[in-house]
């Protein structure tokens, strides 16, 4: 059977026009009961799967134990980006490259008012994009409760104390997401530390905040709280963004320190205690004291207490559900998608995987190609990447040629008086084919999708350099970076073609 990447292709029987499910048996005959699909969860993967399965004729039971909508809309992407944006505005009112001509003044931060605005938008989006859509779809039944597998074809749902309801299914999707992972630091669990969920829900700004972590969530929230008035210290076990190209960590460390954020690299917390409303941290770099402590060291799959062993669903050593390219688990009729698997933890990946899982559960054949998956960290400057870094390419035994363009040569950055960061292009040495792009800059999130499309189209650096880009845009930096493979950009006119 032909593999279909990113595209979706359904298959039907030529005689009865009912769905054929590869490897799962014969099609249903006309007049038979609808295919019964159970979906555990209600976040990005679950909603996408439920809607697609219903669209394709299935009867769907969506099971949710908590708040409808999952992480992204409730306690992740949406509230964090609102907080980050508010902090960015506060920062610009306090300080900008144009202070000589535009007066600046320290703003008054009313966190309780910002929180109300933030939560209002969260509630609005959850209602519009999740609750109302589910309520308006007669093919989807929402069941509230904790689900566990009785066996490979039945779920047991605890709908109230001491009351269980059995849900039989033909196919099931597990889309239970992930939760903050808490490191085993002595004393930590006995303290009122924050996770990202707690930090986003606070109605006050602490004077002193320590952040344990060095990746996206830690960096985003650290900078946001610093801009809202906290004195922030980051404890990075290695360096900031240590899994990325080293230049990213270097650029972001410099940017954070320039804003007064203390970035302690190669530093770990040995022990934590809390008394008299104060955290005391013993670290490999001395003692720290803080009013609040944010632990942002990654997220762990929500796979405990599901009874997966009763359904032959296997886990990785890290606790993630093991799936194949079609999102199928070890059980032929059970699928999984999103953060509870080992897929990248982004809501758009989860939604894409959920959609494809639904297609496969209802007789189609769809897979997910992540070779050109863009990723963004919403710091300032932003960090955006797609494809392979140099190190990743070398691990795959690919010989590379790369160029790094300083933003000092990007006209839009010069006009903004903000040349922090760079654009780096990684290409295959012989062919010049684009392999990856790493960007640290203002508006990097708006730049990276162009790079993703170029990689997906298997363009070369010469192809990219020959494209027309509008002048005085940040994305024009991609063209300039591509031109550096063959030209000295210092010798080009402003809008050289």
N, C-alpha and C positions, 0 to 999 in steps of 0.2 A: 504494500500500500504506500502510495506517495505521501511523503511528509509535507505538511503545510506549515511554514513558519509565519507567525503573525496573522496570516490570512486564516479564515475559518471556512471549512467546506463541510456541509452536511451530506449524509448518504441516506438514500431511501430505497426501499424495495421497488423495482420496476412494476411489480404486479399489484401490490396493495398500497404502495406509497407510504408505508410506515417506516419508522426509524430502524436502521440496522446499527447495532452497537458492536464494534470490533471486539471479538474475544469474549463476549458476554452472552451470546445466545441468539435465538431467532427473534425476528421482529414481532411486535404485537399485531394481532389481527384486528380488523375493523370491528368496532363494538366492544372491544376489551376495555377494562379499566385503564385510566391514564397511568402513565409511568409515575411512580411515587418516589419523589426525591426529598430527602431530609438534608437540611443545611444547618450546621451547628455554628452559631455566630451571627452577627449582623453588621460587621464592618465592611471595608472595601471589597474584600474577596467574596464574602458571603452575599452581599447585596447584588454584586455583579452577576454572581452565579444564579441566585434566585430569580432575578429578572430575566436572564437569558434562558434558563430552563423553562420558566413559565411561558416565555415567548415561543419556545419550541414545543409547547403542548403538554408539558409535565404538570402534575399537581405537586406543589412544593409546600413543605412544612419547614418554616424557619424557626429555630429554637434559640432564644437569647435569655441568659440568666441575669443580665444587668441592664444597663442603659442601651437603647437602640442606637446604632451608629458606630460602635467600636471606638478605637483609639483616635483616629485621625480627626474627626469632626469634634469629638468631645474633649479629649485631653492631650491631643497631639498637634498635628499640622495647623489646624485653624486657630486655636487659642494662642499657640506659640508665635505664629506669624503676626497676629494682632499685637501681642506684647512687644515683639521685636520692632514692629513698625512704629508703635508709640514711643519706644525707646530711641529709635532713629530720629524721630521728630524732636524729642527732647534734646538729643545731642546737637542737632543742627541749630536749635534756638540758643544753645549755650556756646557753640563753637562751630565755625565753618570756614572754608577758604576765602569767603567774601566778607569777613568781619570788618575789614577796613572801610568798606562802603555800605554794608548793611549791618546796622547795630545789632548786637547780641546781648542777651541777658539770661541769667540762670532762671529756668522755669520752675514753677511750683508744681510738684508732683503729687497729685491726688490719686493714689493707687486704688482706693475704694471706688472712685468714679471710673477709672480705667477698667477695673475689673467688671463693673456693671455693664459697661459698653461691650467688653469682650464676651461676657457670658450671654448678653442679649443676642449677639451675632451668632454665637454657637447654637443657642436654642432655636434661632430662626432657621439656620441651615439644617439642623437635625430634623426639624419639623418638615421643611420643604423637600429635602433630598432623601430622607429616610422614612420617617413615620407616615407622612401623607402618601408617599408612593406605595408603601406596603399596604396601607389601609385601602387604597384605591385599586388594588390588584386582586381580583377574585380568585386567581389561581394560586395565591400565596396565603397560607395560614400561619399566623405568628403564635408561637407557643412559648410562654414564659416559664423558665425553670432551668435546672442543672441537668445536662444530658450525660449519660454514660452508655457504653455499648453493653447490651445484654449478650449479643452475639453478632455475627457478621451481617445480619439482616434486620436487627431490631435495636432500637434505642429505648432506654428507660429514662424518663424525664421526671425529676422531682418537682412537681408543680406547686406544692405547698408542704408544710411540715408533716411528714408521715404519709404523704399522698403521692404516689407515682402513677405516671401514665405511659403506656407502651406505645411507641411509634414504629410500626414496621415500615421498611423502605425497600425499594428496588436498587436505588443508588443513594449514596450519602457523601456529602462534602463536609470535611472538617476545616473550619476557618475560624479558629479560636484565638488567633493573634498571639501577642507576646506581652510580657509585663517587665517592669524594670528589674534588672539583675542586680542583686546586692552582694558585694564582695565580702569575704569572711574576715573582716577587720575586727580584732578583739575589742569588745565593748560597744561596737556600732549598733547592734540590734537593741541595746538597752537605752538608746538615745532617741529623741524625737527628730531624727534626720528627715530631710526632704527627699522625695523622688521628684522627677520632672512634673508629675501630676500635682504634687503639693505646691511646688514653686509657682505653677501657673494659676493656682487657686488662691494664693495668698492675697490678703487685702492691705498688706503693708510692705515697705521696702526695708530690709535689714541694713543696719549701718555697716556691719562686717559680714561678708559671705565667703565661705570657702567652698569650692567646687572640686569634687573628686571626679576626674574623667578628662579625656583629651580629644574626644571625637565630636560629632555634629551636635548632639543635644547639649553636651557640656559647654561647648564653645558658644553656641547660640545664646543660651540662657545666661552664661557668665557675662557676655558683653551687654546683653539687654539690662541686667540688673546693675551693672556698672554705670550704664548711661542713665539709669533712673535714680542713681544716687548711692548705691552700695560701694564700699571698698571691697573689691573682689580679688581673691587669691585662687589660682587654679593649680591643683596638684596633678601633674602629668607623669605617669609612671615611666614613660619614655620621653616623647616629645609631642607637641600638638600635631594631630593628624598623622601619627606615625605610620599608618598603613598607606598613606598617600605618597606621592613624589615628595622627597625631602624639601624641595623648594617651597611647597605649600606651607608646611609647618614653619619654615623660616620666615616667610612673608607674614603669616598670621601672628606669629609670636611678636614680631616687630610692631605690627599694627596694634596689637593688644597692649603691649608695654607703652606705646606712645600715648595710649588713652589712660594710662595709670593702672592698668590691670597687672597684678603680679603673677607672672607665669613661672612656676617652679617646675622645671623639667627634671627628669631623672629623680623624681621624688615620690615616695609612697608613704601612706599613712600606716604606722605600726600599731596604733591603738587610739581609741576615741573614748572620751568620757564627757558627761554633761552634768553640771551643777550650777546653781545660782543663775539660771537662764543663760549659761555660756557653755559653748563647746570648747573642749581642749583636745587638740590633736597632737600626738607624738608622731613625728615624721622622720624620714631619713635625712631631712634637711633642717632639723630643729623643731621647736614647739610652735604651734599656731593656736590662736584663740579667735572665736567667731561667735556671732549671734545666731547664725543659721548655717547649716551644713547641707549642701546639695550633693547627692550621690547620683552620678550620671555615667555609669560604666557599662552601658549596653542594655539589651533587652533579651529575656529568655523566653523561649516558646511556651505557650500555655497548653501543655500536653499532659499534665498530671490529672489524676482523678477522672479520666475519661473512659477507663476500662478498655484501653486500646488492645490489651493482651487478649481480650475476649473476642476480638475481631481480626486477629492476625495483622495488626497494623504495627509496623516496626519503627523504632526510633533510632536516631543517630546517637553517638556518644554524648553529644551536646543537648540531647533531649528534643531534637527537631524531628518531625515526621518525615520519613524517607519516601520520596516520590520519584516517578520516572518523568520523562519529557512530556507526558500527557497528563501530569498531575495525579496519576493513579498510585495508590499505595500498594503494599503487598497483597491486600485483598482486592480482588478484581472489580468489585462493585463499590469500593470506597476510595474517594479521592480527597486530596487536601490542597490548600492554596494559602498563600500569604505568609504572615510572620510566624505561624506555627510550623512552617517547613524551613528548609535551609535556603529558600529563595531570598534575594536581597530585600531588606526590610523597608520598602517604600510602598505607599498606598497605591500608586499607579501600577506597580508590578503586581501587587495583590489583586487589584481589580482585573488586570489583563489575564492573570492566571485563573481567577474565578470564572471569567467569561469562557475561557477555553476549556476549563474543567466541565462547565455546564454543557458545552457543545459535545464533548466526549461522552458525558453521561447520557446524552439524548441521541446518540447514534452518529455523531460526526467524528472528525479526525482533525484535531487542532493541537499545535504545540507552541511554545513560547521561546522566541529567540532573543537572548539578552546581550548579544555581542555589541549592540549600540545603545545600551541603556544609559541615559544621562542621570547624573546625581548632583544635587545641589545642597550646599550648606548656607543658610541665610544669615551669615555674619556680615560684617562690613569691614573690608571688602568681602564680597561673597566668594565662595569656593565652588567651582563646578567642574565636573570631570565626565568623560565618556570614553569608552574603549580601553585600550591598554596603556599603562605607564611603561616607561623604558624597562623597569625591573620586571614587570609582568611579561613583556614581550620576550625578554631574554630568558625567562623561565620556560617559555614555550619554544626556545631555540630559534627565535626570529631575530635576524640581524637588523638593527635599526639605525636610522638617521634622524636626528631631532634638532629643533631650533627653539630657543626661548626668546620671546620679544618682550622687552621692557615696555611698560605703558608710557614711558617718556616719548615713545615714537607713535603713539596712537592719538590722532588729533582730537577725538572726543574727550579723552582723558586730560589732555592739555587744556582744552576749553573749560573743563570742569575744575581745573586746578587740583586734580586728584589723580596722581600717577602711581599710587600704591599698587603693587602687584605685577602680574605678568601673564602672558599667553604662551603656552608651550604646545608644540605639535610634534607628535611621534609618528614617524613614517617607516615603512619597510625600506631597507637600504637599497635594494636593487631596483624595485619597481616604483618607489615613491608613493605607494598606496598608503592612504591614511590609516593609522592603527589606533591612535588615541589623541585626545586633547585634554590639557589641564589648564584651567583658568583661575586666577585669583584676581578679582577686580570688582569695581562697582558694576552692578547689572550683569554679572557673570551668568546668572540664571537665564537671562534673555539672550545670551550668546551661545550657550552650549547646545541648544536644539539644532541650530544650523550645523554645528560640527557633527552632531549625531546623524543627521540626514546625510551629510557628506560621507561619513564612514559607512552608513548603510548602503549608499549608492556606489561604494567601492571607488570613490574618487581618489585621485592622486593629489599631491601638493601642487602640481602644475595646474590641474583642473581647478582647484580651489583658488589659486592665485589669479586665474583668468576670469573668474566670475565678477559680475558687477555688484558692488556693495554701495549702499547710500553713504554719502560723505557725512562725517561728524556723527557717526553711530559707534557704539562700542563693538558691535559685531564686525565692523570694518577691520578691527584688529586681527580677525582670523585671516583675512586676505593678506594683510601686511605680514603676519607671521609666516604665511605660506610663501610670500615673496622672498623672505630672508633665506630660503633654501638656494636661491639663485642670484639674489641681488643684495646690495648694501642699502638698507632702507634709509640710512642717513643721507643718501644721495638722491632720494626720490622727492618729487614735488608733493604738495599736500595731498592731492587726490590722484596720484599716479595710477595709470591703468595697467 
